[in-house]
Amino acid sequence: MSQSYQSIITLEPGKRSGKPCIRGLRITVYDVLSYLAAGMNDDEIVADVPGLTKADIRDCLAFAAERERQLLIAVCRHA
């Protein structure tokens, strides 16, 4: 899996309580995933969030997938 999100997703302690954000914007990965879960499509999200791109949305999904994979690995090691 490509990890191109690593240059896009940023963690800054003073911004949004240190949650993973997109390119230093105040939009978090969680925000984007919540919009998707609520049924918004890429075009609606991009129109609603200035500065966000469709590529950013894909990077949020890649970040979340990798984080889930890492969590599963950690749980399996401790089982």
N, C-alpha and C positions, 0 to 999 in steps of 0.2 A: 504494500500500500504506500502510495506517495504521501509524504508528510509535509506537503507544501504549506500547510496551515501553521507550521512552526514559526514562519516569519510574519504571519498575519495575526495570530492570536497572541495577545500581550497580557501579562500579569503585572499590575502596578498596585502596590499596597494602598496608596492613597486614592485610588480610583475605583468606585463601585465596590468598596470593601475588599479589594484584591481579587475580585472574581475575574475569570478570563474574559477579556474584551477583544473586540475586533479592531485592529490597526490603531489602538490607542483611543478609539472613539468611546463614548460612554454607553455603547450598546454591548451587552454581554452575550456570550454564547447561549446562556440560558434564555435570554430574551428571544433570540432568533428561534431556538428550539420550541419555545412556548408558542410563538406565532405559527410555526409549522403544525404543531400539535392541535392548535385551535382551528386549523383548516385553511389558513392563508397560503396562497401560492407564492412562488418566488417574485413574480411581477408585483403582487400586492405589497409584499414586504419591502421590496426595493422602493416602491412609490411612497411608502409610509415612513421609511427611515432614510433621511438624507445622508448621502455619502456611502451607503451600503451597496454592494454589488451582488450579482448572482453568484459570482465566484466566492465571495465572502460567505454566503449561505452554504455552499458546498464545503468550504473549509470548516465551518461550524459543525457540520455533520461528520466530517473526517475526524475532527478533534474529539467529538463525543464518542465516536466509534472506538478510537484509540484509547480513550480514557476508560471506556467500558471493558475493553480487552485487557488493559493493565489491571483493573480491579479484579477481573476473573482470574488472572494469573496469580495475584496476591492471595485471593481467597483459596485457590487450589493449593498453593504452597503451604498455607497454614492449616489445611484440613487434615 
